[in-house]
């Protein structure tokens, strides 16, 4: 991309010739154009660009002749829309109870066996939420980690209700996702830190309709202290009821 940008600025004729070559392999380069392109490592000794370079050029150049322009060859993913204001109050016991019910529902499948053995997953339901990450304006999202349900995004932040695990969840995922009215929010992501996602927006818990799941801009997050205080109070009330 740097070479293309430099060519466009300093030697537009060579730039034009190179783009035409990438678009038409039968094109014959003008005069010493080939030597310049070889010096920039844009073409091979046979006078043709490597397939990878050709693909970048085809994606990065728009227009024809004098109207050619350089654009980004990478399609930026559209980020899910985020709200700028919290809609759900932190003292909502009904939604908190549904969060607990979802975790119980999912972990009930960990006791079922498959052809490849029994599913096992670390139970972290006694732990609190993390207000620093994935507070929602309203509603709930379910995030997976290495193929198993891992955490819920909630108005109180993300609640990691399972830890490490083993076994194949695949046979049960269609049923789990159907019971939760799950809709894909973010696809699975691969990075140096590992495999994260996918993330699903949750619409129901069996016959109970959930509030619309709405992601929240982190600038609108409730404070760590307020969330922890509310979560602790709700947990104490829940234990009294259960």
C-alpha positions as CSV (number, residue, x, y, z in Angstrom):
1,X,0.0,0.0,0.0
2,X,2.9,2.4,0.7
3,X,4.4,1.6,-2.6
4,X,1.1,2.2,-4.4
5,X,0.7,5.5,-2.6
6,X,4.2,6.6,-3.5
7,X,3.7,5.6,-7.2
8,X,0.4,7.5,-7.4
9,X,2.1,10.6,-6.0
10,X,5.5,10.5,-7.7
11,X,5.0,8.4,-10.8
12,X,1.4,8.2,-11.9
13,X,2.2,6.7,-15.3
14,X,3.9,3.7,-13.7
15,X,1.0,3.5,-11.2
16,X,-1.5,3.4,-14.1
17,X,0.5,0.8,-16.0
18,X,0.7,-1.5,-12.9
19,X,-3.0,-1.3,-12.2
20,X,-3.8,-2.2,-15.8
21,X,-1.4,-5.1,-15.6
22,X,-3.2,-6.4,-12.4
23,X,-6.5,-6.1,-14.2
24,X,-5.2,-7.7,-17.4
25,X,-2.3,-10.1,-17.3
26,X,-1.9,-9.8,-21.1
27,X,-1.1,-6.1,-20.8
28,X,2.5,-5.2,-22.0
29,X,4.2,-2.7,-19.7
30,X,5.5,0.6,-21.2
31,X,9.3,1.0,-21.6
32,X,11.2,0.8,-18.3
33,X,8.1,0.4,-16.1
34,X,8.9,-3.2,-15.4
35,X,12.3,-2.4,-13.9
36,X,10.8,0.1,-11.6
37,X,8.0,-2.3,-10.5
38,X,10.6,-5.0,-9.8
39,X,12.7,-2.7,-7.7
40,X,9.6,-2.0,-5.6
41,X,8.9,-5.8,-5.3
42,X,5.5,-5.4,-7.0
43,X,6.1,-7.8,-9.8
44,X,8.1,-11.0,-10.1
45,X,10.8,-11.8,-12.6
46,X,8.2,-13.1,-15.1
47,X,6.8,-9.6,-15.3
48,X,3.6,-10.5,-13.4
49,X,2.5,-9.5,-9.9
50,X,2.2,-12.2,-7.2
51,X,-1.5,-13.4,-6.8
52,X,-1.6,-11.8,-3.3
53,X,-0.4,-8.4,-4.6
54,X,-2.8,-8.6,-7.5
55,X,-5.7,-9.1,-5.1
56,X,-4.7,-6.2,-3.0
57,X,-4.4,-3.9,-6.0
58,X,-7.8,-5.0,-7.4
59,X,-9.4,-4.2,-4.0
60,X,-7.5,-1.0,-3.4
61,X,-8.0,0.8,-6.8
62,X,-11.2,2.3,-7.9
63,X,-12.0,4.1,-11.2
64,X,-10.3,4.1,-14.6
65,X,-7.6,6.1,-16.4
66,X,-7.2,9.6,-14.8
67,X,-10.0,8.9,-12.3
68,X,-8.2,6.1,-10.6
69,X,-7.9,6.5,-6.8
70,X,-6.5,4.6,-4.0
71,X,-8.9,3.3,-1.3
72,X,-8.5,0.9,1.7
73,X,-8.5,-2.8,0.5
74,X,-10.0,-3.8,3.8
75,X,-13.7,-3.8,4.4
76,X,-14.3,-2.4,7.9
77,X,-16.8,-4.3,9.9
78,X,-19.9,-2.3,10.9
79,X,-19.9,-2.0,14.6
80,X,-23.1,-2.8,16.4
81,X,-25.0,0.3,17.5
82,X,-24.5,1.3,21.1
83,X,-26.8,3.4,23.3
84,X,-25.5,6.4,25.1
85,X,-27.8,6.1,28.1
86,X,-28.6,3.3,30.6
87,X,-32.3,2.3,30.4
88,X,-32.5,-0.4,33.0
89,X,-32.3,0.4,36.7
90,X,-29.7,-1.4,38.9
91,X,-32.3,-2.5,41.4
92,X,-34.4,-4.5,38.9
93,X,-34.8,-7.8,40.8
94,X,-37.0,-9.4,38.0
95,X,-34.2,-9.1,35.4
96,X,-31.6,-10.2,37.9
97,X,-33.7,-13.3,38.6
98,X,-33.9,-14.1,34.9
99,X,-30.2,-13.8,34.6
100,X,-29.8,-16.5,37.3
101,X,-32.4,-18.6,35.6
102,X,-30.5,-18.5,32.3
103,X,-27.3,-19.6,34.0
104,X,-29.1,-22.4,35.7
105,X,-30.7,-23.5,32.4
106,X,-27.4,-23.6,30.6
107,X,-25.5,-25.4,33.3
108,X,-28.2,-28.0,33.4
109,X,-26.9,-29.3,30.1
110,X,-23.4,-29.8,31.6
111,X,-24.8,-32.9,33.4
112,X,-25.8,-34.5,30.1
113,X,-23.6,-37.0,28.3
114,X,-22.7,-37.1,24.6
115,X,-21.2,-39.7,22.3
116,X,-17.8,-38.2,23.1
117,X,-18.3,-38.3,26.9
118,X,-19.9,-36.0,29.5
119,X,-19.8,-32.2,29.4
120,X,-17.9,-30.6,32.3
121,X,-17.7,-26.9,33.0
122,X,-16.4,-24.9,36.0
123,X,-19.4,-23.4,37.9
124,X,-18.8,-19.7,38.7
125,X,-22.4,-18.7,39.6
126,X,-21.4,-17.6,43.1
127,X,-19.1,-14.9,41.7
128,X,-20.2,-11.3,41.1
129,X,-20.5,-9.3,37.9
130,X,-17.6,-7.2,36.4
131,X,-18.9,-3.6,36.0
132,X,-15.8,-2.7,33.9
133,X,-16.9,-4.7,30.9
134,X,-20.1,-5.0,28.7
135,X,-22.7,-3.2,30.7
136,X,-25.9,-3.1,28.7
137,X,-28.4,-0.3,28.4
138,X,-31.0,-3.0,28.7
139,X,-31.5,-6.6,28.1
140,X,-29.0,-9.5,27.9
141,X,-26.3,-10.9,25.6
142,X,-24.7,-14.4,25.8
143,X,-21.0,-14.7,25.0
144,X,-19.3,-18.0,24.2
145,X,-15.7,-18.9,24.8
146,X,-13.9,-21.8,23.0
147,X,-17.3,-23.3,22.0
148,X,-19.1,-23.2,25.3
149,X,-21.5,-20.6,26.9
150,X,-19.3,-18.4,29.1
151,X,-20.8,-15.1,30.3
152,X,-23.8,-12.9,30.1
153,X,-23.7,-9.2,29.3
154,X,-26.1,-7.4,31.7
155,X,-26.9,-3.9,32.9
156,X,-24.5,-4.8,35.8
157,X,-21.7,-5.6,33.4
158,X,-20.5,-9.0,32.3
159,X,-21.2,-12.0,34.5
160,X,-18.9,-14.9,33.9
161,X,-21.0,-17.8,35.2
162,X,-18.8,-20.6,33.8
163,X,-15.0,-21.1,33.7
164,X,-12.9,-23.6,31.9
165,X,-14.6,-26.8,30.6
166,X,-14.4,-29.9,28.5
167,X,-16.7,-31.9,26.3
168,X,-18.7,-31.1,23.2
169,X,-21.6,-28.7,23.6
170,X,-22.5,-28.8,19.9
171,X,-25.4,-31.3,20.2
172,X,-27.2,-29.1,22.7
173,X,-26.5,-25.6,21.3
174,X,-29.5,-25.5,18.9
175,X,-31.9,-26.3,21.7
176,X,-30.2,-23.8,24.1
177,X,-30.2,-21.0,21.6
178,X,-33.8,-21.7,20.6
179,X,-34.9,-21.6,24.3
180,X,-33.2,-18.2,24.7
181,X,-34.5,-16.7,21.4
182,X,-30.8,-16.1,20.5
183,X,-29.9,-13.9,17.6
184,X,-26.3,-13.4,16.4
185,X,-24.9,-10.1,17.6
186,X,-21.1,-10.6,17.0
187,X,-19.4,-13.5,15.2
188,X,-16.6,-15.6,16.7
189,X,-13.3,-13.7,16.8
190,X,-9.8,-15.1,16.7
191,X,-6.8,-13.2,18.2
192,X,-3.5,-13.8,19.8
193,X,-5.3,-13.9,23.1
194,X,-7.5,-16.8,22.0
195,X,-11.0,-17.5,20.5
196,X,-13.8,-15.3,21.7
197,X,-17.5,-15.3,20.9
198,X,-19.8,-15.6,19.2
199,X,-22.1,-13.3,21.1
200,X,-25.9,-13.6,20.9
201,X,-28.6,-11.2,21.8
202,X,-31.2,-12.9,23.9
203,X,-35.0,-12.4,23.3
204,X,-36.6,-14.8,25.8
205,X,-36.2,-17.5,28.4
206,X,-38.5,-20.3,27.2
207,X,-42.0,-18.6,27.4
208,X,-40.8,-15.4,29.2
209,X,-40.0,-12.5,27.0
210,X,-36.8,-10.6,27.8
211,X,-36.3,-6.8,27.3
212,X,-34.7,-5.7,24.0
213,X,-30.9,-6.3,24.3
214,X,-29.1,-3.0,23.8
215,X,-25.4,-2.6,24.0
216,X,-24.1,0.5,25.9
217,X,-21.3,2.9,25.2
218,X,-18.8,2.6,28.0
219,X,-18.9,6.3,28.6
220,X,-22.4,5.7,30.0
221,X,-21.5,2.9,32.4
222,X,-22.6,3.1,35.9
223,X,-19.8,3.3,38.4
224,X,-18.0,0.2,39.8
225,X,-19.2,1.1,43.3
226,X,-22.9,1.5,42.4
227,X,-23.0,-1.7,40.4
228,X,-21.2,-3.8,43.1
229,X,-23.5,-2.4,45.8
230,X,-26.6,-3.1,43.7
231,X,-25.5,-6.6,42.7
232,X,-24.7,-7.5,46.3
233,X,-28.1,-6.4,47.5
234,X,-29.9,-8.3,44.7
235,X,-27.9,-11.4,45.4
236,X,-28.8,-11.3,49.1
237,X,-32.5,-10.9,48.2
238,X,-32.3,-13.7,45.7
239,X,-30.8,-16.1,48.3
240,X,-33.6,-15.3,50.7
241,X,-36.2,-16.1,48.1
242,X,-34.6,-19.2,46.7
